[in-house]
Structure formats: structure tokens, C-alpha cells
Amino acid sequence: MTTLRRIPFRISADFICKKHCSRDLVCPFPNCTNGIEEDEFLTTLPFGKEITYKRISWVDHVGSTSYSWNNHSPRWFSIPNILWREAERLSIVPSHANSHSTVYQYTTASGLLGIISSSELWLTDYAYLNDASELRHGLSLARSSFEKAARFRQDAAAVLNALGSPDITRHRVCIASFSLNGDSLSQWRGYGNIAIGFSTKYPGFGYSNTSVMRPVIYDLETQICLLDLMAHLTASAWPHDRYEFSSKAEALYGDGSDRILDIAAFFKDGHFEDEREVRLVHSENAEVMSSLGQPLSPRRFRTVGQTIVPYVTTKDIARDYPEKLPISEVVVGPCSVAEILAAGIREALDENGYTEVPVRRSETPFRG
């Protein structure tokens, strides 16, 4: 019996291979100097489980072949990660290697205290946000992409027939919003006079889960190109999953709008581009999770004005998580009590173990 090579597990936002935009443990592309000759390897996850990964191939929207590592689960689950990697490799979206090292969440003093005392963030159910219409827009664009792909690929036609009717109520999408701008007057006015800066060195702030964090896509042409790529990747995965997983594959692809929603959650109308938004997105489908024997994340509730809004926390959706959030700085916005607010923030950070986090005042002048 052949002994598989063991590769140490790691979590990092840095590329293991810049040429192929790979952040895997080793690059999956054959004959790459950042990869391995073997088609399989073994690793141990942080919570002790051993996983075997096997090299698999994909065909994209321009007919070229790409590769990934698969842990013997349906390829359907890998589609979002492969899509974003290929989108970077093909320069459809900017590479994470060229993105900003810090993102900011605007909040109130009360919000800051809640975040640093619990070391967790809240992700709001997308169906209860004003942007929910963007998801329906993305679903409409996606069906057009699958229809285009079906004219050239028989597998795409099969997937199109298998796709269920888009229904965001079956699929739970939760998001936390950030901005690349740490000193925005419109954000100060809209969300609160404190901006918490978070380091993006580790994917999803170091939480080990299936959440994805990326800049929002405002350009319609880029949105369509991403969905065209997704249609072909899904068509590439379909025959393998149908052969290897039979009825399970039928159920997964019958709820195929799930994968589309995972991508459409990053779409927004171009009129909001000045927000420079970054989103942390977590999604799960109750029927799919149940069929796989996986529990759903606990559903929590909070009041917003006169409404009740569901949400999850980063600790709810993680198998393991860092002791502290990667807070890199706190910015105090323009207000009449900026000096005393900054002093209070300093003490609160120190008390909660964030002694190395600097506090600075906004450069935007206060006009009372």
C-alpha cells in the first residue's frame, strides 16, 4: 500500500503559487514548482481530522483546463472557491495579493464594546437587508449565463435543466460589511463615529469555516463574466458528481441556485461604488445541510428600528477561531467628543487584551 505524502495544514491569505493564484497547501497544477508530483496527499485539520486530497481537473469558459484539490466530496461544494481563484488567475477580478491589507467596519461606541468584549462579529441575514434585490438580479443574470453555456456544452444544458427555481428563502445568506476606506464622511454619518480596522492577512479573519471575504463587484460586465465562468465550471463538475454521487448530486444541483447566490452576494449596483465595500459572506441551505448530516448555525435575533432581524456570529459558523479578532487600529470619527471618546476606547481596548491596537483621530474636520 502506497504511503501518501503528508502536507502541513495552514491558513493564509498569501499565495502558495502566484502564477496560478493558488492558496492551497500546495499548488494543484501539474508540473508546477510550487506543487507536488503525486496526485494525492494527506493533511490534518486544526481540530484533528485527517483529510486526503486528490487532484481533479476543470474546464473553464474559454476551454482551458485548470486544477484543484478535492477531499472526495462532490465538486459542487468547491465551485465558489475555484471560481474566485480562476477569476483572479484570468484577471477577471483583481488579485487578493494586490488588495488592501486593512478593511474597516463603521460602528457606534456600543458596537465597538460588543465586538472587543466578545471577539466576534455579526453577519446579518441578507433577506432582511435593503440589498436583497441584488441577489434576485444576480440569479437572473446567472440563468442567462447558463443558457448561453448550454448552446455550446451538453453538460451545461443538463445542469440548466437540473437547476431548481431561484428562491432565496431556501438558502440562508448572511453578510458582514466593511469598507476599504477608513475615513469616509458618508460612512461616519450613516453608521457611527468609530471605524474598526481589521487586518486581512488571514482569510475570513482566521476563522476556519466556509465563509468567503471579497470586495464587492460593482461593474455589470464583470458580474456577467464571473457568472459565465461559473456556468462552465458547474457544467464541468456535473458529469463527475452525477457519476460518483448519483442521487446526492441530483439533489445538490436541483438546488443549484445556492452556488449562484454565493457569488451574487458580492454584486451591487454601480451607483454605490464610492462605498468601496468588502463583504464577509456565509451561506448554508437547510435541506442540503440536513442531507449531509451537518447542523445549521444557531439563528440569533436583534431589533433594528421597528423590525426583528436574524443574524449569526463568526463564532457560530466556525469550527475553530482565534482568541482575538485581528484588529489593527481604531479610528475616531469627527464629533464634538472625539478626544474623550478616544481616551475611553484606549482604556476599553487595554482592558480586553487589545493593548497593541492604536487609536487615532479622523483627519476629517468636525463641523458642529
N, C-alpha and C positions, 0 to 999 in steps of 0.2 A: 504493500500500500504506500503510495507516494505521500511524503510529508509536505504539507503546504507551508509556504513561507509565511512568517508572522510579521505583520507591519504594525508598529506602534500607533495607537489611536491619538488623534489630535483634533482640536477645534481652532481654526484660524481663518481670518478673512484674507490672508495673504495667499497669492498663487503658489502652488507647488510647481506649476508649469505655466509661464506667461504666454508661451506660443499657443497653447491650446486652451488658455483661460481656465485651467483646472485647479480646483481647491481640494480635490480628493486626496486621500492618503498618499497615493502615487498616481501619476498621470495614466489614464486608461488607454491612450493612443499607442498602438503597437510601434515598436522601434523608436520610441521617444527616449531621450537620455534621462528624462525625469520619471520614467516608468519602470516596469519590470518585464522580463521575457515571459514569465508564467502568465497563464490566463485566469488563474485563481490565486487568492491569498486569504489569510486569516487575520482577524484583529479582535481585540477585546474592548468592548464598550465601557464607559466610565462606571456603570453600575454592575459590571462583572460578566455580562453575557458575551459569549464568543459568537462571532458572525463570520461566515465565509462569503467572500465577494467573487463574482465571476465576470469576466469581460464580455460585454454584449455590444452589438452594433445598431446604429440608427441611420435612417436616410432622411435628409432634410428637404426643404422646399426648392433647393437648387440642384437636387440629385446627388449631392456629395454624401460620403459616409463619415459618420462620427462615432465615438465610442464612449461607453460609461461602464462603471462597476455596478453590478446588481446583486442583491443579497437573496436571490432565489425567490423573490416576491414578484407579483405582477408588475410589468413595466409601466402600467398605468400610473402607479404611485410616483414614478421617477420623472414623469413628463414635465412638471413645472421646473424642477432643478435643471434638467437637461436643456429646456427651452432658454432659461436665462443664461446658462453657460454658452450655448451656441449663439445667442443674440449678442453676447459680448465678443465672442470669437469672430463672428461675421460682421462686427461693427454696426449692428442694428441699434444697440444702445451703448452708452459709454461704459468702459470697463470700471469695475469697482476699484481697480488699482489706481485709477485717476480721480476717484471721488474724494469728497471731503472727509477729514478724519474725525469731525465732530458734527453731531446733529443736536438740535435744541427743541425742547418741549416748553411751551409757554404755559404758565400756570399762576395760581394765586399763592399767597403765603400759606394758606391752609393746605393747598395741593402739595406744595413743597414738603411740608411737615409730614404729610401722609406718605409720600414717596420715600423720604430718607428714613423714617421710622420703621417702615415695613420692608424696605429694599425691594419693592416690586412696582410694576406699572399696570395700569388698567387698559384693556382692549375692549372697545365698545362694539356691540353688535351692529354691523353695517346697515341692517334693515331699518334701524332706528335713527340713522343719520340723514342729513339733507342730501348726501351724495349717493343715496341708494339708486337713483335713476341712472347713474353712471354704470352700474352693474348691468342693468337691462340693456343699455346702449352697447356694452361690450358683448353681451350674449347675441345681440342682433348682428353685430359685425362678425362674430365668430361663425355663425351659421353661414354667412356669405363666404367666409374663407373655406369652410368645409365643402360648400357647394362648388367652389372653384376647383379645389383639390380633387373632388370626385369626378371631374371631367377628364382628369389625366391618370388617376390611380384607382384601381378597382377596390383596394383596401380602404381608401378614403370614402368611397361610396358606401361600403359596408358599415363603416363607423357612422356615417351620416344617418343611415337607416336605423342604427342601434341607439343613437343619441335620444335620450328622453326629452320631453318638452321642458324648456328652460323654466325653472321655478326656484327663485332664491329663498323661498320659505323652507325648502327641504334641506338647504345647505347653509350651515352656520359659518358666517364670515365675520371675524372680529378684528378691529384695527386700532392701533395707537398711532397718532400723528405727530410728526416732528417737522422741523424746518432746517434748511441749510443756513439760514440767516439768523444769527444770534443777536441782532439788534434791529428789529423791524418795528417801526412805529405802528403799522396796521395790526401786527400781532400783539403788541403791548395793549392796544385799545380793545382788541377782540377777546383776548384770553386771560389777561392778567399781567401784573408788572414784575414777574420773575421768569427768567428763561434758564432752564437747567440744561447744561451742555453734557452730552454723553459721548464717550469715545466709541468709535465704530471699529475698533481694532478686531473685535471678535464678532462673528455673525450672530445677530439677534441678542447682542449684549452678553454672549457667553452661555445663554440658556440652551440646553440640549433638548431640542424639540423640532417639530416640522414647520415652524414659523419662518417666514421669509421677510427680509427687510431690504427695501429698494426705494430709489427715488420714483416719484410719480411720473407717469408718461403723459405729457400734455399734447403732443403732436399726433394728429389723426393718422397721418401716413405711417408713422412708426407703430401706432397701435395696430393698424391693419397688417403691417409686415410681420409683427410678432404673432398675430393670430394665424396668418398664412403658414408661418413656420410651425406653429403648434398643430395645425391641421395635418401637416405632413408627418410630424413626429408621432402623433396619435395613430395615424394610418400605418406607420412603421411598426408601432408596438402591437397593434391589434391582432395580426395573424399569430404572433408568438404567444400572446396571452390567451387567445381563443384555443390554441392547440394545447398549451400546458396547463391551463386553469379552467377550461371548459365553462361550466355554468357560472362560476365565480366571475369570469371575465364578462359574460353576458350581463350580469348584474352591475358590474362596475361601469361598463361602457354605456349601459342603459341609463345610468345616472351621470353620463359624461359631461353634463353642464357643470359638474363640480370642478373639473380641471379648468374649464373656461373661466369660472368665477375666480379661481385662484389668480388668474392673470388679469382679468378685468378689474379686480380690486385695486390695481395700480393705475387705472385710467382715470383721467379727469379732463374736463373741458379746458381748452387752451386759454380761455379768459382768466383763469386762476393761476397762470404760470408764475406770476410775481411772488406767490406764496412759497415757491421752491420747496414743496412738501416732500417728505420722506415718510413711508409707511412701514410699520411692522404689522404683518398680516398673518393671522392664524385662522385656519378653516377646518371644518370637520362636518361629516354627514352622518346623522344618527343611524340610518339604515346600514350604511357601509361599515361604520364602526361596530355596530352590533353583529353584523355577519362575520367580522374578523375577531370577535370576542374582546374588543377593546372598549374601555369605559369612556364616556364623554367627559369633557371638562366640567367641573361644577359651574352651574349658572348662578351668577350673583345679580343683584339689582340695586340701582341707585335712582334717586329722583333728579330730574333735570327740568327746572321750571315746574310745569303742571303735569309732566309726564313721568312714567317709570321706564327706565332703560336697562336692558340686560347687558352684562359685561363679564369678562373673565380677567384674571390676573396672570402675570407672567409666571408666577409660581404654580398656578392651577394647570397650566399647559405644559409644564416642564417635568422631565423625569429627574433631572438634577439641575442645580442652578448655583451661581456664585453667591458667596456670603454677602457681598456688597455690589450694588449697581456700579458700572464704570462711569461715574460722574466725574467729568474733567474740569468743570467750572460752573459757577452760578452767576448770572448777570442780573443786576437790579435795574429795572426799567425806570424811565423818567417819572418821578412822582414827588409830592411835597415831603414825604417821609423817607426818602431814599437813604439818607445817612443812617438813621436809626434802624431802618429795615435791614440794611446791610450788616449792621452790628448784630442784630438778632439772628440773622441767617448764619453768621460766623459761629455763634455760640451753639446753635442747633446742629450744625454740621459736626462740630467738635464732639458734641455730646453723643452723636450717633455713629461715631467712628470714621467720619469723613474729614479727618484733620488736615489732609494734604490738598483738599479741594479749595482752590482760590475763589474769592468773591470779588467781583468788580462792578463798577457803576457803568450804566449805558452812556455812550457818547452823545446820545440824542438829548438836547436840552429840554428841561421841563418848562412848560408854559402854563401856569396856573390860571 
